[in-house]
Amino acid sequence: MKPGPSAISALLDGTHADPFSLLGIHEGPQGGFARAVLPGAERVEAFDLAGKSLSILACVHDGGLFEGKVSSGPQPVRYHCRAGTHEWLVTDPYSFAPVLGPIDDFLIAQGTHLRLFDKMGAHLIEHQGVSGVHFAVWAPNARLVSLLGDFNDWDHRRHPMRRRADIGVWEVFIPEIGLGRGYKYRIVADDGTVQPLKADPYAFAAELRPATASIVADPRKADWGDEAHRAYWASVDPRRQPISIYEVHPGSWQRDDNGWFLTWDAMAERLIPYVVDMGFTHIEFLPVSEHPYDPSWGYQATGLYAPSARFGDALGFARFVDGAHRAGIGVLIDWVPAHFPTDAFGLAHFDGTALYEHADPRLGFHPDWNTAIYNFGRREVESFLVNNALFWAERYHVDGLRVDAVASMLYRDYSRKAGEWIPNEQGGRENWEAVNFLRAMNAAVYASHPGVMTIAEESTSWPGVTLPTDTAKTSLGFGFKWNMGFMHDTLKYMAREPAHRRFHHDEITFGLVYAFAENFVLPLSHDEVVHGKGSLLNKMSGDQWQKFATLRAYYAMMWGYPGKKLLFMGQEFAQQREWSEERALDWDLLDAPQVSNRHAGVRSFVRDLNRLYRATPALHARDCEAEGFAWLIVDDAANSVFAWLRKAPDANPVMIVSNMTPVQRDFYRVPLPHDGVWREVLNSDAAIYGGSGTGNLGQVTASGGEAEMVLPGLSTMMFEYQR
């Protein structure tokens, strides 16, 4: 069929809604017929991929439109172009068949496609005998989508895409390009409005900010060596394993000699050995996905599938994870499915409509962060996010996702006043669409990737955050939940003057009322040491000596308390200044001689805490079960003393005793379930940590159901029963 003048004009302008219907090779009444737009060419000869000449095409429009009969039917075609003394070859994208198939269409339409990261975005593939890159993007309400890149001079007229009408996906295969190419999408909305150029939601890499183009990348690492690590975690119940997490902002843990970010490879050389030496079991990174604004710390991501270009190439993160696993260290990442920034090149009004977000700001705008809220009730959006969780587990072998801001997802009225939110169909405040998404995400992750855990940052009392999804409608299926109550109450207690703590005894004891309602992680996270909150050291009350003593006593209390552990970077050596993403941690605090350096003493103490916690089943094997805990002294508010027992089957029990005043308690009696020797395995007041050196000569002996001991001021001690 010969196109009319308007169709030709649209082809040349790159505005034809279906360029594949006219370009390439088509069956005609007299055999095959080829048509191509080849600007600048004067003479064009068509060849098949084997090099056989098919025809010489005639120029039918001075805009570069060539056409003519060919000696074959539809197939990929390569054009030999000449202009004066110049010659070049063009393999025609419009002569290739679609890459996506009917099964993809069916699963995408259903919202049940769990391999979208293999189909959407940009993929280097072999298609119909030719190597090239397949691009696919979801824009169901667009009138036209064109691919722009450094391979077509960022000219939208060159590569309008094919629309798969049933699912709203646009695709095109660009032959004979490879990895490292920059690209974006030009989207014309249904009303004809041209959107700002959009980055690819499924891009595997992106340019370094402030540039925003997507980059063709292949994040598949071929030489993983972490089989033993992954097999181990797939074989155990993580609730009964020691988990001590070192939370890291990758941009400010350390910097290079020029003050720039460390690459993942440089970070691996420094951070992994450090974490091994410190005895932590896991590293948790603040979000590693691409984000445009450094002070967002990654929590406002524009490239959920792309490790940030700040730290080098995309495969660098895979190399880091592999190196950590080979050293026995797990890697967790913060993951942000709650909201996204409204940068023009990102997801906001992606195809000219509220596609990924809600149109109504009462549902789609987050007042706390000036961001857009995902439309969790839209199956394609849910699928986009669920696939992203699976992507990090599969392609990068991460050991888990700590899901940010879960509470903001669960409630429609979160941070909103009356009239600023829309109740659900039952008239309530629950966001059931978000609940269903979280349940689907957890179910998919745990079904597909044994050994990978999910952790919720959830600050309310939502029931069943860590219960399996088949137990109740509200059960979310997370593996663990941050215990925000523990963090809030205990830090408030530690900030009080010791003389006042007797009136706030419940700030320590109350947490045990609900300590086993969920599978908890005890977090002392980045959120507690920014925005004017100061460092953990400076939250402690008293003079400098007391601050250090209280911090050590607090850490020991936390490591003896039921629940997994998390400590933000720098707090392991009592960082003095509040954390800032603009600079590296204050490592120079550790340069003073060990004898007089309290910071080094705190770091040695945290190292010993981790090693003791990992080596002592009573301290970790029943972190999430009530049978692993028993109060010994719960009501001595007058002396601000707490004592409890940690237990596990076939393990020696451990007694933890904390004295949260500076007053030394001599001849203090603690009831114990077993007579005999209890060996002192940890004393936060030991001189090697910067304490006074007061203790019990290494052990106490219980008789008649109690032991008499010395409690140093501002201390926590641990004693293990000797059978």
Secondary structure, DSSP 8 states (H G I E B T S, - for coil): ----HHHHHHHHHT--S-GGGTSEEEEETTEEEEEEE-TT-SEEEEE-TTS-EEEEEEEEETTTEEEEEESSSS---EEEEEETTEEEEEE-GGGS--SS-HHHHHHHHHT--S-GGGTSEEEEEEETTEEEEEEEEE-TTEEEEEEEETTTTT-TTT-B-EEETTTTEEEEEEET--TT-EEEEEEEETTS-B---B--TT-SEE--TT---EE------S----HHHHHHHHHS-GGGS--EEEEE-TTTS-B-TTS-B--HHHHHHHHHHHHHHHT-SEEEES--EE-S-GGGTTSS-SEEEEE-GGGS-HHHHHHHHHHHHHTT-EEEEEE--SEE---TTSSTTTTSS-SSB-SSHHHHEETTTTEEEB-TTSHHHHHHHHHHHHHHHHHS--SEEEETTHHHHHBTTTT--TTSS---TTS-SB-HHHHHHHHHHHHHHHHH-TT-EEEE---S--TTTTS-TTS-TT----SEEE-HHHHHHHHHHHTS-GGGGGGGTHHHHGGGGSTTSS-EEEEE-GGGSSTT---HHHHS-SSHHHHHHHHHHHHHHHHHSSSEEEEETTGGGT--S---TTS---GGGG-S-GGG-HHHHHHHHHHHHHHHHHH-HHHHTTTTSGGGEEEEEEEETTTTEEEEEE--TTS--EEEEEE-SSS-EEEEEEE-SS-EEEEEEEETT-GGGTS-----TTEEEEETTEEEEEE-TTEEEEEEE--
